[in-house]
């Protein structure tokens, strides 16, 4: 477990997937990109003007996409989700706080947020 990861104006990339665990991730104007799944368990993720891109998506593609939101809160949906196998593609973000102001999080597969607090002004 890493206490703090700084990826300001930087790039973290993985061919088959990325897993980050820690206290704080600062991805200010940075890029986290993978051809596979991105899985994070970070208390506080700062993704201001940053990119978190899985499944081989490029920055240019992600900037053009329209946001599609699906929120499931029904007990039946939760039961079905628990019965599903582990998510093998897309983005999984877990933590207490996600600051995605003007940031972009994109995947071809499922994007799962398990976050206590979210700031997403002008974010996607």
FENCOR-V596633 format. One record per residue. N is the residue number from 0. RES is the residue in one small letter. NEAR is the number of other ideal C-beta (glycine too) atoms within 8 Angstrom. Layout:
N/RES/NEAR, N/RES/NEAR
//
This chain:
0/x/5, 1/x/8, 2/x/6, 3/x/9, 4/x/10, 5/x/6, 6/x/14, 7/x/9, 8/x/5, 9/x/8, 10/x/8, 11/x/11, 12/x/9, 13/x/11, 14/x/6, 15/x/6, 16/x/9, 17/x/12, 18/x/7, 19/x/13, 20/x/8, 21/x/13, 22/x/9, 23/x/12, 24/x/14, 25/x/11, 26/x/17, 27/x/12, 28/x/8, 29/x/14, 30/x/13, 31/x/16, 32/x/11, 33/x/16, 34/x/7, 35/x/12, 36/x/14, 37/x/17, 38/x/10, 39/x/13, 40/x/8, 41/x/15, 42/x/8, 43/x/11, 44/x/13, 45/x/11, 46/x/15, 47/x/12, 48/x/7, 49/x/15, 50/x/15, 51/x/14, 52/x/17, 53/x/17, 54/x/12, 55/x/7, 56/x/11, 57/x/7, 58/x/9, 59/x/6, 60/x/9, 61/x/13, 62/x/7, 63/x/5, 64/x/8, 65/x/3, 66/x/5, 67/x/4, 68/x/4, 69/x/4, 70/x/4, 71/x/7, 72/x/4, 73/x/6, 74/x/5, 75/x/6, 76/x/9, 77/x/9, 78/x/8, 79/x/8, 80/x/8, 81/x/6, 82/x/5, 83/x/6, 84/x/4, 85/x/3, 86/x/11, 87/x/6, 88/x/11, 89/x/14, 90/x/14, 91/x/11, 92/x/15, 93/x/8, 94/x/14, 95/x/7, 96/x/12, 97/x/13, 98/x/11, 99/x/12, 100/x/11, 101/x/8, 102/x/15, 103/x/12, 104/x/14, 105/x/14, 106/x/14, 107/x/8, 108/x/11, 109/x/8, 110/x/10, 111/x/9, 112/x/7, 113/x/7, 114/x/11, 115/x/5, 116/x/7, 117/x/8, 118/x/9, 119/x/8, 120/x/6, 121/x/5, 122/x/11, 123/x/8
//
